[in-house]
Amino acid sequence: MIDSRAPKSGKPANDVDAERSIRDRQLTTRPAGGVIEAVRLRLGQDGWRMFVRVSWRPGELLVLQRSAPIPKVYKTADNAIQHCRERYEYAGAIVVD
């Protein structure tokens, strides 16, 4: 499980892997022709986290907050699904673990 707490120094949490994560803003300002291919929600101790597969990067990526290298956490799966549908304009299937 990835720790969602950032150190007090303001530096990124050590266990958030930049190669396996993507910022929220990168999903709303995708490259030309870039699409979200798959979405998965997983329940953690602090709430729901979203993982995506996108056409312009390999693998499954943890969605981070818009301006901070901290995982984006939703209180309910409904909130995460609504955000995904409205903000990311994703209409495909969403897997809920």
N, C-alpha and C positions, 0 to 999 in steps of 0.2 A: 504494500500500500504506500502511496506517495504522501508524504507529510505536507499538509497545506499551509503550515505556518512558515512565514518568512523570518529569518533572523532579524534581530533588532537593528542591525547595522544597515538594513535596507538592501543588502545583497541577496541574490536569488538563493532559495533553499537548495542545499547541496544535492538533494535527491531528485530534482526536476531535471530530466535529461533533455537538453535543447534539441537533440536529434530526433527525439520521440515525442515532441510536443509542438503545439501550434498556438499562436495567440488568437484570441477572439477577433481582433481587427483584421487578421489575415483571412478569415472566413467571410467577412463582410466586404472586403476589398480584394476579391480573388483576381488572379491574373486573367487576362483575356482567354476565354475558352476553358478556364479552370472550373471544375465541378466537384461537389461533394459526392462521393460515390457510396459511402455507407456511414451510418451513425449507430453507436452503441452506448447505452447508459448503464452505469454500474453503481450500485449502492455501496457507499463506504461508511465509515463511522461518523463522518461529519456531514453526510448528505450525498446527493447524486452527482456523479462526474460524467462528463461526456467524452467519448473517444470517436474520432472520425478517420475515414480514409478519403484522401483527396487525390485528384488526378495529377497534380504537379509535384507530389512528394510520395516516396515509398512508405509502406507500412501503416499501422494504426497509430494515430497521434492523440495524445491527451490535450484537451482544450484548456488553455490558460486564460487568465484574466486579460482584459483588453490592453492594459498598460503595465502589468506587473507579471513576473515569472512565477505566479502562484496559480495552482489549479482553480478553475472556475467551478464552484460548487453550488448546486441548486437544492432548495429545501424539499421540493417534491419532484417526482418524475414528470408530472403534468407541467410544471414550470419549465423544465428542461425541454420538453417536447414543444411547448408553445414557442420558446425562444428559438429553437431549431427551425421550426416551420416559418415563423414570421421574420426573424432577423437574418437567418441564413438562407431563407427561401428554399428549403429542402423539402421535397414532397415524397421522397422514397420511404422505404420501411425503416423503422427504428427498433433495434433489438434492445430489450430491457433485461438485464441480468439481475 
